[in-house]
Every structure is written in structure tokens, then in C-alpha cells.
Amino acid sequence: MTDATQYQEINDLLSKNQHYKEGFFTRTAVETFEKGLNETVVRAISAKKNEPEWMLDFRLKAFEHWKNMPEPHWAKAEYEPLDYQDYSYYSAPECNQCAVGEDEPSEQEIDPEVAKAFAALGVPLDGSGDSDVAVDAIFDSVSVSTTKREELSELGIIFCSFSEAVHDYPELVQQYLGSVVPYHDNYFAALNSAVASDGTFVYVPEGVRCPVDLSTYFRINEAKTGQFERTILIAEKGSYVSYLEGCSAPVRDTYQLHAAVVEVIVHERAEVKYSTVQNWYPGDEDCEGGILNFVTKRGVCEGAHAKLSWTQAETGSAITWKYPSCVLKGDHSIGEFYSVALTNRRQQADTGTKMIHIGKNTRSTIISKGLSAGHSDNTYRGLVRILPGADNARNFTQCDSMLIGNQCGAHTFPYIEVENPSAQMEHEATTSRIGEDQLFYCQQRGISEQDAISMIVNGFCKDVFSELPLEFAQEAEELLAVSLEGSVG
Amino acid sequence: MLLNVDNLHAAVAEGGQPILKGLNLQVNPGEVHAIMGPNGAGKSTLSSVLAGREDYEVTDGNASFDGEDLLEMDPEERARKGLFLAFQYPVEIPGVSNKLFMQTSVNAIREERGEPPLDMFDFDEYAQSRMSLLNMHSDLLDRSVNVGFSGGEKKRNDMYQMALLEPKLCIMDETDSGLDIDALKVVANGVNALRSKERSFLVVTHYQRLLDYIKPDFVHVLYDGKIVQSGGFELVQQLENEGYDQIIQSHKSGQ
């Protein structure tokens, strides 16, 4: 297929899927690996990034392990087994190639088409945007720009792409890579460990309160390309950082794979707030061609009084398989999970969290809001585990589901394993429906059906949105409104 | 004429059972009409059809509102043009504050009138100015729409919405059912406070009690989907003394 016909085809698709406004495709010179996955490809990725021997070893070990693992299908989501040989495992805007492996990619080296794409997504890379956020922009397999790094480095904060961290901070990466999510943890984590493309690396030194929100924006552009980013975030003793993630992809007609791994390490009295607004392309009306979002996110509260808080607003992807978890090792450590997951059309989401209580007096809070519309299926799956040594552990769980229309499903699978009698567990769950009566009441007050739905839905999600940073909360509300268009009637 | 209902026939959308069977009604600006009738006469159906509820299908006849074809409009269009329905059972909307709900509503109606939307501050001022009219507690604005409200509070809230939206026609859909005497006064006071030369009311009720406080200009008796007798306030007295039976009997023998 020539570029021109491909472009035309994508435009046609776009006009069919106008409600996904991030669905545009950027034309840029790219270097994309041939489809297929084998040891040579793993070595080639590593070579492309000039990686040291230890990193290649990590990849090869993971790849060996992955080859013998079965693809998991236990989630409440139907998908055909994937043909991993039919994906490309590396794609990068060519202009950027000159920068990889060199000292400091300066902004002039960003492909102007790529910069334009990010600007259109509301992610300016020239620093002209919101001054309270530092951004790492990831385009297909590589990080193309990281802003505000000088300001941050004055405080000793490291905020760079994962590839750069491998070169510049090999000790830190070696110490923490795989320490929370080992390469053999699960099928997609193993795959990620083998072919990890890029990602973000954050290190906040002892006692430092990061003055700005750190943010990564993931963009999958090339067709049939997997994105396998690896993010490591380390908060040293007494530090604080708020980290945000945003995601989008062009409209495609074949599934794209996104298998990320995030590892968060929170030391004594440190606090990490990790927020995600996920708007991956969900596919067409039947969710053909959407993103398969198979992600492993896990954090460990190493020290006493450490606190880790996950907040997510998930509206995109054809299938979501994601359980951001907290391992509460330190005494008095706190884990939180706030989630809004919205599914429409034929989207399938199986998402939730794991709270593993190991230390004494550890506390965890789970608030999950699932919204199902269209023909979608929305599942909460959560595990709260209290180990024998976790005296006086407490958990509060609230799972609310809302159904919009009568063709969708909401499911809840809460697993609770308690091995210490002093534990206090609370679990609340509700299921409700946006009723015809509510809609008519709003309409009778002059409010359109669409506005009424988004008002009711946002009211339902308020507890979670209030946990998101302000700009993100607004974006999440708007996303919900867009994602719900045409969900009733 | 504000509302002109001509030979209106309507049936339940699912099943097709006819409820309204040739109803005629004319309402001029400033008039207060009461619709009374026994259970099953079609009182609530009339309110629902006028407000545009999809549960009913109009099978024949016309209705115009302020010179426009009412039956062609969506429910929200009717509301924006000045038709207000006070609900028999006001609906709860968890998580949505009364303030946000009413600001959205007021601005939708302002847009229709070609007026600029009210921002948070202007709306607050406007909302406060209307509170005193109905002796409302200001904390009601910050609570979720009707959630945890007592029956009386819900009705008071509906009256308050009516005061904010300044409609041309207020339809009270058996809004007095199940209310104690104090709540009944709230509704009556709301109606009386909002009465004006331009604003009309259609008070649909089973009991005469509410009408004692409101004193309608016209009273109609609805039976079997038709208005079988119309008169002034004295008809309320007559109904109180004799019940519906006599009117129904004389209607039946007249057929």
C-alpha cells in the first residue's frame, strides 16, 4: 500500500469515527522493524538503543521465559489469541534516531510533524503550555521530548526517558528494574521485559517535594505496532511526587497492542500520586481495531508511613486488562485506588486493584466506579490480602456500577483473603441504572438528553474525579461526555 | 391563547390501550385551570402527554402552545419554550447538586430566549433572590437533587425550580398526592406567589383540598379520557358535597 492510499483510507476511517478526535494519523518518516518476534529482534531493539550488556541479558532472560508461557484468558473479556509474529516491535520517527544514544536530544531535533501531533493533542513540547506540568512525550517506541528537565535537575529530580536512564543512571535502573514486577511475573510483563521500547524514569531524592506535576503522554501512531513502555518511579524517603499519564492512538482497523509495565517504589514517609487518563482508541462500532491495553502496574510501599495512590479514568481501549496494585510492606503504609472505568459499544474492561497488606497498621482504600453503556462489559476484579504479620490492617472497598441502556453488563469479583484476625474489612457495592425517569426529569427542565447523561454520570464519578489533578479531572469529565455520545436511544 | 388542546387522543405506547379520547381544553395567559377526576380518568396521562413523555402515543388531535405545534417538540424544547411540569414524584439524582442542575436548566432556557448564560456568581445571586420568595433553606441548593429530601422538601424544591425558570404554563401533576397539610400549603403558596397576568396554571388533582388554597378560575372534570363538565370554583364545592358519581352518571345517561 502506498503512503497516499493509506492516508486516504485513514481519512475515510476517521470520518466514520468522528467522535474519537484523537484518531488522526501523523505522516512522518519512520523506521519500523519488520513484523515478527524472535531473539534476533530482541537483540536488535537492544542494539538500536545502544544498551549495555546487563539490559540485553534482562531482555533475553525475559524472552526465554515468555516463550514458554501461555497467553492468559481468565479475564472476563473475549479475544482471539494474538499472533505475536504479526506485530512490529519497534517503530520510531526517523528524525529522532539521530538523538538516541547521544547526550541530550535538543528540541530542534523533534520531527515537526511529531511536535504538531502532540500540539494537536494538547501536549505542547516547546514549553509554552501549562507551566505547572513537566512532560515526557512518547511516540510509538521512543521518547521524543522531555520538558523542564533542567529546572527539575536543580532539585536533584531525575525525569527522563527510560532509554536515557539506562545510559545515564545504570546503577539506579539495575537496582530497581524488575524489583516490583519481575520479568516472569505474568505473560505481558514478560513480553514487555523482552521488548520494552521506551518509557519514563523518575527519581525523587530524599526530602524533596516535586514542585510540578510530572506527566507522560503516550501516543501510538504506526499501524500494527506494539507499544511496550516501561516506567519506573522511585520516591526516596520523605519525598512527594504527583505523576500523570495520558494516552491516545490513531483510528486503525486492526488491534494494536499496548503492554506496559509500571514499577513504583515508595520509601519511608514518601508519597506518590499516580494518575492516568486513558483514552486509547476503542475501535469501531464493534470495537474492531481498538487498542488492547494489557498493563501491569504495581507499587511497593517499602518504608513505614509510605503512601501510594493510584487514580485512573479509563474510557478507551477495545479491551482493558489492568490492576494497579499496592504492596504495603512498611508499617503504617497506605495504599489507595480510585477508578472510573467507562465502557461503551463492545468495549470490554476487566480492571481493579490488588492491595497486599504485609506491614502492621497498614491501610487501604478502594473506590471503583464502573459505567457500562452500549453492548459493553465492565468488570471490577480486586484482591485484598492481609498477611499473617499485618496486625490491625484495614481496608475499605466501595464498588459502584452504573448501567446505561439494557444491553450492557457490569460484574464484580472481589477477592478477600485474610490471614490475621485483627484485620478490619469493609466492602460496599451498589448497582444502579440511569433511569428513563431521571432523563425525563432533566429534559423537562430544558436539559438535553446528552447533557443530562453526562451530568448524572459525572455526579456518579465525583468521588474519584475529586482525586484527580484539576486539569485532568476536567479532561476526564469531557472524555466521559464524548465516550457516551449516542449511548442511549 | 396559550394552550389549545383539540380533540386529543392518546394511548399507552406499549400495548396501545387508549386513555385520552377526544379531550378539548383552552387556556389563556394568566388563567388558573383545575383538572379533577376520579382515579383512572386520564389526569396523569394528560400531564405526561403535554410534557412529552414517551410512554404515551398521540393517536389523534392537536395541541398548540403559544401558537406552535406542541406535539412536534421534544420534551426539552417544550420546557425551553416555557412549559413546566411539577412532578407527582420528583426524581432523585445522586451526586448532582441542585445548584449545578438548576444552573444548567436556567441557562438552557435563557439560551432559548436569546439571553447570555449566567455564570456561577450571577446564578448564585439570582438563586438567592428567589429563595426568599418560597422560604427555602439555602442548604437545599448544595445537596444532591432531591436525594434524602422529605416529601415536602421535594415539592418545595419543584416549586423553587418553577420560580427560577419563570415558565409560561405550569402543569401541576397531582403534585398534592400524599402530602400533609403543611406541604400542601407550600405548594399552594408557591403557586399563589408565582401567579401573574402572563403565567397560566393547569392544576391536576384528585382532591379539592389544594384548590381551596389556590382558588382556580376554571374547573374541569375529566372522566374516561374526556372533559365531561366545566365550570367555575363552585364546581369544586359541588364535587366536595356530591362526589364524582352524579356527574359521571349524568354524563353516561347523556351519551
Interface residues (C-beta under 8 A of the other chain):
Chain A: S432 G435 E436 D437 Q438 F440 Y441 C442 Q443 Q444 R445 G446 I447 S448 E449 D451 M455 I456 N458 G459 F460 C461 K462
Chain B: A51 G52 R53 E54 D74 P75 E76 R78 A79 R80 F84 L85 F87 P90 V91 E92 I93 P94 G95 V96 L100 F101 M102 T104 S105 A108 I109 E112 S144 Q161 L165
